Amino acid sequence: MRLAGMKDKPLKVPYTEPNVTGILINRLTYLLSSLSDDQRLVIVCVGTDRSTGDALGPLVGTSLSKFRSPYFELYGTLDEPVHALNLDDTLIAINQHIHKPFVIGIDACLGQVSSVGCIQVGAGPVRPGAGVNKELPPVGDIHMTGIVNVGGFMEYFVLQNTRLQLVVRMSEIIAQSLFSAIVKSVHLAAPAATQEQ
């Protein structure tokens, strides 16, 4: 059991922060330290490329798929997006086919003007569809979200009119940080496993 502290509160950092990748890697490594040896890491990137703002998840998934990593299972790419119509089925399939999944949920979200361009990392699930008042199942033991635009008014229109440059840049940072943190976590766990034998 960890002592409650600053690291248990969600982290929110602007994508323009000079050391944004390092900050995200540190927080993700901390959150991944609760992963047990018998759990399988699963990344679920929620969203659709039919809306610029909502394409963050599939863009992250597509970036991660290029690593062809054995360290995690991946759901949600531009080729095979996970969205409102198939999210339930995807989560059911994960729980049926993967033993003790530890899920990282990734999604775009809307927020206050001052938060646009921020990347958030925290414990607990992401709640897809909340920004556009849709009831969808929560996703993840931990989550990463990118605040792509302003919420509170005409959300579908706002998502459609989000700058692609912002979404692409944030997706690159999220994918790079997440992959680096996973690799770091695997290597941190490896010596402990070796010592136990």
C-alpha positions as CSV (number, residue, x, y, z in Angstrom):
1,M,0.0,0.0,0.0
2,R,1.4,3.4,-1.0
3,L,1.2,6.5,1.1
4,A,-1.1,9.1,-0.4
5,G,0.7,12.0,-1.7
6,M,1.2,14.3,-4.7
7,K,1.8,11.4,-7.0
8,D,-1.7,10.0,-6.3
9,K,-3.3,13.2,-7.6
10,P,-3.9,13.4,-11.3
11,L,-1.1,15.2,-13.2
12,K,-1.9,17.9,-15.8
13,V,1.0,19.2,-17.9
14,P,0.9,21.4,-21.0
15,Y,2.3,19.7,-24.1
16,T,4.5,22.8,-24.7
17,E,6.3,22.2,-21.3
18,P,10.0,21.9,-22.1
19,N,10.4,18.6,-20.3
20,V,6.9,17.3,-20.9
21,T,8.0,13.8,-21.9
22,G,10.2,13.3,-18.9
23,I,7.5,14.5,-16.5
24,L,4.9,12.1,-18.1
25,I,7.4,9.2,-18.1
26,N,8.0,9.7,-14.3
27,R,4.4,9.7,-13.4
28,L,3.5,6.8,-15.7
29,T,6.4,4.7,-14.3
30,Y,5.1,5.4,-10.8
31,L,1.5,4.3,-11.8
32,L,2.8,1.2,-13.6
33,S,4.7,0.1,-10.5
34,S,1.4,-1.3,-9.2
35,L,1.3,-3.8,-12.1
36,S,1.8,-7.3,-10.8
37,D,3.8,-10.0,-12.6
38,D,0.7,-12.0,-13.6
39,Q,-1.1,-9.0,-15.1
40,R,-1.0,-8.3,-18.8
41,L,-0.7,-4.6,-19.9
42,V,-3.4,-3.5,-22.3
43,I,-3.7,-0.1,-24.0
44,V,-7.1,1.0,-25.2
45,C,-7.1,4.1,-27.3
46,V,-10.6,5.4,-27.7
47,G,-11.8,7.7,-30.5
48,T,-12.5,8.1,-34.2
49,D,-10.8,9.7,-37.1
50,R,-14.1,11.0,-38.3
51,S,-13.7,14.0,-35.9
52,T,-10.4,15.9,-35.7
53,G,-10.6,16.4,-31.9
54,D,-11.6,12.8,-31.3
55,A,-8.7,11.3,-33.4
56,L,-6.2,11.6,-30.5
57,G,-6.8,8.1,-29.3
58,P,-6.4,6.4,-32.7
59,L,-3.4,8.5,-33.5
60,V,-1.7,7.4,-30.3
61,G,-2.6,3.7,-31.0
62,T,-1.2,3.9,-34.5
63,S,2.0,5.4,-33.2
64,L,2.3,2.7,-30.6
65,S,1.5,-0.1,-33.1
66,K,4.7,0.8,-35.0
67,F,6.8,-0.4,-32.1
68,R,5.3,-3.9,-32.5
69,S,6.0,-4.4,-28.8
70,P,5.7,-7.6,-26.9
71,Y,5.1,-5.7,-23.7
72,F,1.5,-4.8,-24.2
73,E,-1.7,-5.6,-26.1
74,L,-3.1,-2.7,-28.1
75,Y,-6.7,-1.7,-29.1
76,G,-7.7,1.4,-31.1
77,T,-5.8,2.6,-34.1
78,L,-6.7,4.6,-37.2
79,D,-7.2,1.3,-39.1
80,E,-9.2,-0.3,-36.3
81,P,-10.6,2.4,-34.0
82,V,-12.3,1.7,-30.7
83,H,-15.3,4.1,-30.5
84,A,-18.9,4.4,-29.1
85,L,-20.2,1.6,-31.3
86,N,-17.7,-1.1,-30.4
87,L,-16.3,0.0,-27.0
88,D,-18.5,-2.5,-25.0
89,D,-17.6,-5.4,-27.3
90,T,-13.9,-4.5,-27.1
91,L,-13.9,-4.4,-23.3
92,I,-15.8,-7.7,-23.2
93,A,-13.2,-9.3,-25.6
94,I,-10.3,-8.0,-23.4
95,N,-11.7,-9.5,-20.3
96,Q,-12.5,-12.8,-22.1
97,H,-9.2,-13.3,-23.8
98,I,-6.6,-11.6,-21.6
99,H,-5.8,-13.0,-18.1
100,K,-5.8,-10.3,-15.5
101,P,-5.6,-7.2,-17.8
102,F,-4.1,-4.0,-16.5
103,V,-5.7,-1.4,-18.8
104,I,-4.4,2.0,-19.7
105,G,-7.3,4.1,-21.2
106,I,-6.4,6.9,-23.6
107,D,-8.9,9.5,-25.0
108,A,-9.3,13.1,-26.0
109,C,-11.3,15.3,-23.8
110,L,-12.7,18.9,-23.6
111,G,-11.9,21.3,-20.8
112,Q,-11.4,24.9,-19.8
113,V,-9.7,27.4,-22.2
114,S,-6.6,27.5,-19.9
115,S,-6.3,23.7,-20.0
116,V,-6.4,23.2,-23.8
117,G,-3.2,21.5,-24.9
118,C,-2.7,19.8,-21.5
119,I,-2.0,16.1,-21.1
120,Q,-3.4,14.4,-18.0
121,V,-2.3,11.2,-16.3
122,G,-4.0,9.6,-13.4
123,A,-5.2,6.5,-11.6
124,G,-8.6,5.2,-12.4
125,P,-10.5,5.0,-15.7
126,V,-11.1,7.6,-18.4
127,R,-14.8,8.2,-19.1
128,P,-15.3,8.2,-22.9
129,G,-18.2,10.3,-24.2
130,A,-18.5,12.4,-21.1
131,G,-17.6,15.5,-23.0
132,V,-20.4,15.0,-25.5
133,N,-22.9,13.7,-22.9
134,K,-22.7,10.0,-24.0
135,E,-23.1,7.2,-21.5
136,L,-20.2,4.8,-22.2
137,P,-18.4,2.4,-20.0
138,P,-15.3,3.6,-18.1
139,V,-11.9,2.4,-19.5
140,G,-8.7,1.7,-17.6
141,D,-7.0,1.1,-14.4
142,I,-5.1,4.2,-15.2
143,H,-5.7,6.8,-17.9
144,M,-4.1,9.4,-20.1
145,T,-6.1,12.2,-21.7
146,G,-5.4,15.1,-24.0
147,I,-7.5,18.2,-23.6
148,V,-7.9,19.1,-27.2
149,N,-10.5,22.0,-27.1
150,V,-13.0,23.9,-24.9
151,G,-16.0,22.1,-23.5
152,G,-19.4,23.3,-22.4
153,F,-21.0,24.5,-25.7
154,M,-21.7,22.7,-29.0
155,E,-19.3,19.9,-28.2
156,Y,-19.6,17.9,-31.4
157,F,-18.9,21.1,-33.4
158,V,-16.0,22.0,-31.2
159,L,-14.4,18.5,-31.7
160,Q,-14.9,18.7,-35.5
161,N,-13.1,22.1,-35.5
162,T,-10.1,21.2,-33.4
163,R,-6.7,21.9,-34.9
164,L,-5.1,18.8,-36.3
165,Q,-1.6,20.1,-35.5
166,L,-2.5,20.2,-31.8
167,V,-4.0,16.7,-31.8
168,V,-1.1,15.1,-33.7
169,R,1.6,16.8,-31.5
170,M,-0.1,15.7,-28.3
171,S,-0.6,12.1,-29.7
172,E,3.2,11.9,-30.4
173,I,4.1,13.0,-26.9
174,I,1.6,10.6,-25.3
175,A,2.8,7.6,-27.4
176,Q,6.5,8.4,-26.8
177,S,6.0,8.9,-23.1
178,L,3.9,5.8,-22.6
179,F,6.2,3.5,-24.6
180,S,9.3,4.8,-22.8
181,A,7.6,4.4,-19.4
182,I,6.5,0.8,-20.2
183,V,10.0,-0.1,-21.3
184,K,11.4,1.5,-18.2
185,S,8.9,-0.3,-15.9
186,V,9.7,-3.7,-17.5
187,H,13.5,-3.1,-17.0
188,L,12.9,-1.9,-13.4
189,A,10.9,-5.1,-12.6
190,A,13.3,-7.5,-14.3
191,P,16.2,-7.4,-11.7
192,A,13.7,-8.1,-8.9
193,A,12.4,-11.1,-10.8
194,T,15.9,-12.4,-11.4
195,Q,16.8,-12.0,-7.7
196,E,13.8,-14.1,-6.6
197,Q,14.9,-17.2,-8.5
